[in-house]
Amino acid sequence: MDQPIEVNDAQDIVLQGIFSVLNQNQKNILYLHYVQGYSIHEIAIQLGKTRQAVNKTKNQALSILKEQFEIDN
């Protein structure tokens, strides 16, 4: 049942556009955490940062992405 999701070219372009608002550090942390499955602690060790700094960056990135999907009423 757990088969990889295939991403077509159009979806890839959309994802690139969405993630273009993030800086490289934010992209790296989201990738390591959500795609590769590393914990915040593991990412902090890999990047030579504190857990708090990694978690703050992750949360800032998620807030930025959330803003991209909000619709003004």
Secondary structure by P-SEA (a helix, b strand, c coil): cccbbbbcaaaaaaaaaaaccccaaaaaaaaacccccccaaaaaaaacccaaaaaaaaaaaaaaaaaaacccc
